[in-house]
Amino acid sequence: MGNTRTLTFAVNDCAKGLLKEDACSLQELLEGCSEYPKCSELCKDQGEAISVDQEHCVQCGELATYDNSVAECICPIGWRRNELFLRSSSTPFSHQCSPCPKGSTVIPSWIIPSGERYHKTAGVEYTADAFSCASCPSGMEFDDEYQCQCKENHILSGEAAEGNQICIDETYMPTVSTAYSQVRFNFVSNGINRSTKSTTVNSIVVSHFYLEAASRCEYYKSNSQQHVNSCEKLLNLCVMSSYDQTSAPCKELTIIARSRDGLMERLLYEKDNDDIIRDTTIKMKMALREKEGHETGLDFRLAKYSMDGEFKGIERLENEFVSCIDGLSYALSLHNNEIPFGRALNIEGVCDLNELAKRDTFFYELYLVDKGTPCGDGDDCLIPVPVLTTSYTSDGNNFPNMSKDASTSKFVRRFVLSDNLVRNQVIQSILLP
């Protein structure tokens, strides 16, 4: 048997501005040399820049100026660097300059404060990259100080502390474009003598989402997912406002609904809506789900949305409605077979509001599975379940769901269990049919 030798290579990166060179000859590699790479200043000594992979020296092309202090080719402001290669070769030979599109620019490294990784403007984090052109959010462009500013005849929308800002063309401003940051919170006492208290706050969350959502929903483009999500955002903002028709989001939805069928039906059930069963007789065809060892129960599903309008899918109702019960939240499963038909379930426990405040805020729509009526492709039918929220406000002062006269009650489709978006707890009372 011949002798064998194991070769081990220690691969290290060279610091920026240094060239990677082989430290071992072929013969040395065969003898076990593991020093790779050797980092040198060869390119700098030759007055040339270093390629992106740091394995070649390259010349500076037209309009590019060599900077010996950083060993790089520097392009004029607003121009990005390109690496050119020899024809039919993977070897770079030159760094050239190309102009960025109007309104965009190259983010230089010197603009980033010491100790920071990004240049921040308009709610966006930009990295320094001489080889790419950075663009501002919609309706904005960079000024001479690398800050994103609105173009002419555009209005700023959004809060940098909450996310990306955009600028809206004045031509497409929503009909309701004032008082959009205010939210009225209604706190309802469910004791023997029901009472209500309310407070109005300026919400940075509502201010961040409203103008963009209202504008893109009112000037809707059916082929744009962006506009679809904007209408969902606007629906969510109306829910956050307790359906108060004097609030900007709900007023805007009412205006849009005049020319777009089905929009308000996404939120509310009208008094004569056929979806609401108001007598004690179940008229729909219903097949109750059964499971060995359990009583027959109802099968509920939840459609789930995030604040930014993204649909998160449909899931079974299990413990989503358990807001916070210390030590039980995860152990307790409200599976449909544990909610027998015709019975109520009361749960008592200790609730830590600090833990509740950490939960993400989602918006829900509740459905009941009708096992007896298949819907297309053999899927079960989902029957929408009306929800009664005691904080519903019809005109800023009237609470119809607090009345003893059930005929005046207002049922909703979409609801929120806890609102942590504006740093306030608004726990709504939900009544299942």
N, C-alpha and C positions, 0 to 999 in steps of 0.2 A: 504494500500500500504506500502511496505517496504521501508526503507531508501536506497538511492543509493549513491555511492561515485565515483567520477571521479579520476582516478589515472593519474598523469602526471609525466613523466620521463624525466629528463634532461640528455641526453646522450652526454658525452664529451670524447675526445680522451686523452689518456695519452701520455706524452712525450716519445720519443724513449728511451728504456732502463728501462722503468717502467712497472710493471705488473698491468693489470686491475683486480680489485677485486670488488665483490659485496659489497656495503657499507651498504646495508639494509638486514635484515633477512626477511624471508617470511612474518612473522607477521607484521613487520615494513612496508613492501610494501603494505600490505592490509590496513594499517593505514594511507597510503599516503606518505610514505618516497619517496623522489625523488633524493636522492644523489647517482648517479651512473655515472661512476664507481669511486671507490677509487683507487688511483694510489700509488703503494708501491714498495719498493726495496726488496721484499721478495726473488726473484730469486737471486739477487746479494748477499744478505746476506747468501744464501745457496751455493754460488759458482756455480750457474747454469745460463745458458743463457735463453733468453725469446723467445717463439715461435713467428712466423710471425704475428699471430693475437693478440699477447701480452696478451693472456689469460692463458698461461701455462708456467711452468718452464721446461726446457729440459736440458739433459746432453750433453756434448761434446763427440762425438764418436772418433774412431781411426783416427789419423793424425790431428785432430782438437785440438787447444789449447785455453783454456779459458782466455779471457782478461778481468780482473776485471774493468779496467778503462772505458770500453764501455759495459760491461756485455754481451759479445758476444763470440761465438766460432769462432776462426780465423783459416782459412785454409792456406796451403802453397801457395806461388805465383803461379798462373796459375791453381789453383784448385777452383772449385765452391762449395758452401755450399748446402746441401740437407737436407730437413726436413723429418724425418722418423716418421711413425705413427704406433701405435699398431694395430695388425691384427684385421680386422673387427671393427675398431674404428676410430673416427675422432679426437682422442686425440694424439697430437705429443709427442714423448718422447726423440728424439735425433736429433742432427745436425751432419751430416757426411760430408766428403769431397770427391769430385769426380774430376778427372783430366779434364781440358778443351781440346778439339781437338787441334791438332798441329796448331800453328799460331794464335790461339785465346787466350783470357785471361779474367780474372775478373778485371773490372775497380774498383780500390779502391777509397774510398772517399777522402783520403789525397792527391790524385793527382789533384783534382779539386781546383783551386785557390780560396781564400777567396772571398766571394761575388758573385761567379759564380755558375751556376747550372749544367754545363756540362764540360766534358773533350773534347776538340776539336782537331782533327787530321784528315788529308786527306779530309777536308771538311765535316766531319761527327761529330755530337754531341752525346757524350756517357754519360749516367747517371751512377752513381756508384750503382752497384747492386751485392752483394756478392752471390746471388743465380743464376746468369746467366753468360754465357760465351759470351763475345763480340767478333765480327769478323770484320776485316778490309774489305774495298771494294775489288773487284776482283783483283787478282794478288799481293796482299799485305798481310803483317803479322806484328804483334806487335813486337817491339824490347824491350830491357830491360827497356826503359824509357817510355813505353806505347805509343810510336809513331808508326804510320803505315808506313812501309817502303816496297819498291818493293822487291819481291823475286828475286833470282838469275836469270839472263837472261831475265829480264823484264824491260820495259821502262815506266816511269811515264807519265801519260796522265791526263790532266785536271788542273784547277786552283782552289785551296781551297777557294778562295774568291767568286767563282761563283757556287760552288756545290761540290758534291762528286768527288774525284779523283779515278782513277783506274790505274793499271799497265798492260801493254800489253806484251804478250809473244813476244820476238824478232822474233820468227818463223812466227808470223802473223802480222808483221809490214806492213802497206800499201805501195804500190809501190811509191807513192809520199809522202814522210815523211819529207820534208824540206820546209822552208818558209811558214809554215802552219798558222802562226799567222798574216800574213799581209793581209790587205784588201785595195783595191784601190777604193776610192769613187770618183764618177764622178758627177759633178754639171753642169746641163744643163740649159742654158738660152734660153727661147722660144720666144725671141723678133724677130724683123725683121731680124737682122743678128744673126743667131743662133751661139752660141759659147759654148765651153766646158772648164771646169777646173777640175783638178783632184788632189787628194792628197792620199798618201799611209800612213796608220797608222798600228801600231801593236795592234791588237785587243785581249783583254783578253778573250772575248766571243768566238772568233774563235779558239783561242789557247785552250780554255777549251773543246770545242766540237769536234774539227777536228780529232785528232788521233784516238779516240775511234770510231767515226762514220765511218771514212775511213777504219779502220781495220775490224770492224764487218760487214761492207757492202761488202768489197772485199772478205772476207772469210765468205760468207753468209751461214746461216743455215735456211732452209725454215720453220722449225718447231719452230723457236724462234722469239717471238714478239720483243725481244730485238734487234735482227738483222734487223727486218723489220723497226723498229723505227730508227735504225742507218742509213739506206739508206735514210729515210725521212730527217734526220738531215743533211746528206751530200747534198741532193738536196737543202735544205734551205740555206746552207752555200754558194752554188754556186749562188743562187739568191742574197744573200747579197753581193756577189762579182761582181754584175752587169753582170753575165754570162760571165765574162772575162775568155777566154780559157787558159790564161797564169796563172791564179790563181790556187793554190793547190787544192781546192775543185772541180773545173770544170775539171782540168786535170785528177784528180783521177777518176771522173765519166766517162770521156771519155775512160780511160783505162779499167775500170770495164765493160763498155758497150760493149766492143769488145767480151766479152764472155757471156754477159747476155742480151738477147733481151728485148727491150721495156723499158730499164732504161732511156736513154736519151729522149725517146718520152714522158716521164713524165714531161719534162721541155720545150722542143722545138718542133716547127713545122718545118719540112723540107720543102724546096722550093716547092716540088711537092706533098706535103701532101694533101690528098683528103679532110681533115677536113677544109681546108681553102677555103673560097669562094672568088675568086678574081675578078669576074665580077659583074655587076649590077643586074643580074637576080637571084632571089631567087629560087633555084631548089628543095630544100627540101620541104617535105610536112609540112605545117605550119598551126596550128589552133591558132588564137589569142584569148587571154583570154578576156572575157567581164564581165562587172559589171554594174548593173543598175545605171544610173546617172553619169557614167564615160565614157571617150573615151576608145576604145580598145587599150590595151597596151601589151608589151612583159613581160614575166615572167622570171626573172633571178634568179639564185641560186648561192650561194657561198659555195665551199668546203673549210674548214678552218683547218689550222694546226698550232700547237705551235712550237717554236724553237726546242724543244727537240724531235720533230718527232711525237708527239701525234696527232691523228686525232680528231678534235673537233666537227665533224659533218657537216651536210649541212643545210644551213639556207637561207631564202629569202633575196634578196638584197633589203634593205630598206634604212637605213641611214649609213651603214657601210663605204661608200665612202666619207661621210661628215667628213673630217679630223678634222676641228675645226672651228666652226662659233659661236662666242660668243652669247649666248642667243637663238640660233636656233638649235643647234646640236640635242637636244632631241625633240624639238617641230616639226622639219621638218622631214617628213617621205617620203623617196623616194620609195614609193610603186610602183609596176610595172604598176598599172593603172594610175599613175600620170606621166609616161614616155611614151606618145603616140608613136605608131609606126611611124617612119619616121621623128620624130622631135628631136631636141636637147634641153638640159636643162642646162642653165648657172646659177650659183649661186655666188653672190658676198657678201662679208662680212668681218668683222674684225677677224683676227686670232691671238690668243695668243699662241706663240710657247712654252711657259712654260707649258701650259695646254696640248699641243700636246705631249710634252716630257714625260708626266706622263702615257700615254696610253700604254697598253701592245702591243707588236709586234706580229702580226699574219701573216701567209702566206696564200695566197688565190689562188683558181682556180675558174674561172668563167664559168657558164653553162647557157644555154638557154633552157627552157622547151618547148618541141615540143608536143603540146596538140593533134596533129593529128595523132601521131604514137605511140600507146601503146607499152610499153616494158614489158616483163615478168610479170605475175601476175597482169596485168592491170595498172602497174605504168607508169607514163609519162616518155618519153625519155628525157635524159639530153644531149644536144648537146654542146660540148666544144666550148668556145668562145676564139679565138685568141686575145692576148693582145699585144699592141705595147708599149714598154717602151723606152723612148728616151735615157736613160742612158746605154742601152745595149752596151757592149764592146766586139768586136769579137776577138781582139788579143792584148789588152792592150792599143792600140792607135787609133784603127779604130772604128768609131761610125756609123754603117750602117743605123741606124734608123734616123740619122740626115740628110741623103742624100735626095735631091729632087727627086731622082729616086726611086719610091716606089717598083720597082721590086727587089731591094736589101734589102728591109726591113726584119728584123728577128722578127717573132712573137713567143711569149712565152706562156706557160700554167700557170706557177706559178709566182706570183709577190708579192711584199710587198709594202704597202702604205707608211709607215713611219718606219724607222729603229731606234729604241731607244736602241738597244742592245749594241751598242758601243758608246753611248752618243753623237752620231752625227745624225743630221736630214738629211735624204736622201729622198726627196719627188719625187716620180716617176710620169711621165706623162702617163696616161692611155687613150687609144683610143678604144672605143667600136665600133664594126662593124655596 
